[in-house]
Amino acid sequence: MPGDRLRRVLAELSDGESMWPAARLCAVGPRITGANGVGVMLMSGDIPSGSLCSSDEVSQLIEDLQYTLGEGPCVEAYQNDKIVSEPDLADPQTHRWFAFTPPALKAGVRAVFGFPLRVGTVRLGALNLYRDRPGELTAEQHADALVLADMTARWVLDAQAGAPSGVVAEALEAGADFHFAVHNAAGIVSVQEGITITEALIRLRAFAYSNDRPLADVAQDVVAHRLRLG
């Protein structure tokens, strides 16, 4: 029954607490969904804000790859506002994510799933699941993931509602990786080149990718005025 599923997932998340932190979401997410790892990416417009949480090193890598490359299950789920399922990265149903797939496979990822985070018309990001073996989620796991994504979206919206305008809520920022340096660097490049923030982020990503450097390192150099693009 839907009500029983909701109560079961809520019990896993709350563990007797009135508010459950993001860290607990990613800690119990794999048990709820049957995945090896779980991550949550928040996005605003076309720009990822960063990772709210990740359950393990591989999940963190998946989040970082998507943030740096601008592609992957979370990004696609958010942009298209629909569930993304790739049950076998090594033999995909649809050939996509040409930059994301090789390093993900190298890290041991074989299947990935993205579930949009939304409340009504408000889109917030996506829940990402990965497995180290190919295969679809079962119907029960899929249903549990939908409930988890919905509850996560509502918690994020409620947490941010209490924060001042333009400030990330403390409950969201704790333990998160929002890549503030990257956003600052995108703003600098935007002003220097007379382009939009989205275009500036694309240039930062392209530079990082072509020079085999982490996006965060490139951003730090731009912010410190050690590097100017263009």
N, C-alpha and C positions, 0 to 999 in steps of 0.2 A: 504494500500500500504506500502511496506517496507520503502520507503523514508519518508512517513508520520510518521510511527512509530519511526524511528530514530530521526526525528526532534522533535517529542513530548517528547521522553525520554531525549534528549539533553537539551531541554528547561527546563525540571524539574531539571536536574542536574546543569545546568549552572546558572539559575536564573539571567541571565543578566551578569554574570561574565565570563571572558575569561578563567579562570581556576577554577574548582570546587574542593574543598577540600574533603578528604575522609569522614569527618564528615557529609557532605551534602549527600553523597552517601547513608549512612545508615539512614539518617533522612528522605529522600524521597523514599528510596527503598520500604518500605512497601506500600506506596501509588501507586507506579508504578506497583508492582507485585501482589497486593491484599493479601500479607502475613501479619501476625501479627508482624513479626520481620525479620531483615536482618543482616547478618554478613559477613565479608570477611576475610578469612584466607589465608595468604601467605605461600608458602612452597618452599623449595629448596632441590632437591633430594628427599630423603625419610623423611626429617626432616621439620616439620612445623616451620616457622619463628615466627609465632604468629598472633595475630588478628590485622588487619588494622583498623577495626572499627566494632561497633555493635550498633544496634538501641535501645536496651533496656536491662534490667537486664537479662531477659531470654535468649536473643541472646548472651549476654556476657557469661552466664553460658554454653550455647551450645558450644561456642568457647573454653572456658576453659576445658570443659570435653573432647573435641576432642584432644586438645593439650596434656592434661595429660594422656589420655588413648590410644591415637594413633589410634582411630577408630571413625567412624561417617560419615555423608554424605559428608562433605567437604573433609575429608581424602580419602574416597573411590572415590569421583569424580575426585580428583587430580590424585590419583595413577592409576586409570583405564582410565583416560582421557575420561570420558563419563558422561552424566547426570545421577544423582542418584535421584530416586523418591521413597519415602516411605509415602504413603497417610494415613497410620494408624499404628503408632508405637505400639498401644495396640493390634492390630491384624495384624501383618505384612505379606506382601506378601512373603518376604524372611526373615527367622530368622537369624539375624546377630546383630552385635554391642551389645553383651551380657552385657558388662560393661557400655556402653553409655546409653542404652535404659531405664533402671530403674530410674536413677536420672533425665533423660530428661522428662519422663512421670510424675514424681513427681513434676516437675516444671511447669507442665501444657502443655507440648508439645505433640501434637497428630499427626502432619504430618511434615515431613522435606524433603527438596529438595536441592540437591547440583549441581551447574553448574560450570564446569571447567573454569578457567581463563587461556586463552592461546592466543598468537599472533603467527600465523604460527606454527612452531614447538616448540616455547618457551612456556613452562608451568610455571605458576606463582602461582597457588593456586586454590581457589574455592570460589564461592559465595554461601552462605547458606541462605535458607528461612525456616521459621517455621510458623506453624499455631496452634491455640489452639483448633482446631476442625479437624476431619478426612476429607479426600477428596482430590482428584486430583486438580491440577491447571487447569483452563480452558485453551483452546487453545490460547486465547488472552493473558492471564497472563503468560503462558509458553513462548510465543513469546516475550513478553516484558522482561521477565527475561533473555532470550538469548541475547537480545540487551544490557541490563544492564551489563551482565557479559562481553560481548565483549568490551564495552566502558570502563569498569573498568580495564580490562586487558591492554588495550591500554594506559590508563592514568597512570597506575602503571609503565609500561615499559618506557613511555616518561619521567615520573618524575625521575626514577632511572637512566636514561641515562645521565642526567646532573650531577650526583654525582660522586665524586672521587671513584676509584676502592676500594672495601672493605668497603665503607661507605654508610650507609642507607641515602637516600635522605631526606632532611628536610621536604619536603611536605608529605612524607610517614610516617615519624616518629612522626609527630605532632598528638597527641591524640591516637596513636597506642600502643599496648601492645606486644612487640616483645620478651619478656621473655629472656632478655640478660643474666640474672643470670643462667637460665637453660642451655643456650649454653655454658657459661663459665664452669658450673659444669660438663657438658658432656665432655668438653675438659680435665678437671682435671681427671675425672674417666677414660677417654680413656688412658691417660698417666700412671696413677697409675696401671691399670689392663692390659695394653698392648692390648687394643681392639679398634675397630673402634668407631667413633663418634656415628654412628647409634646404635651399640650395647650398648654403654654407656648410650644413651638416653633410650633405652629399660630397662636397669637396674635401672635407676633413676625412670622411670614410675612404674616398678614393686615394688620397695621399697615404693614409695609414696602410691600406691594402697593397698599394703598389710598392711601398717601401718596407713591407713586412714588419710593421710596427704596431703595437697596441694603440687603439684609438685614444685611450686615456693618456698615454705618453705624448702623443702628438698634441693633444689638447693642452697639456701642461706646458709644452714648449711655446705654443701660441700665446697662452695667457701670460707667460713670463717674458714674452717678446724675444724669444730665442729663435722663433720661426715665423716667417710670413709666407702665406700661400700666394701663388700667382706671380 
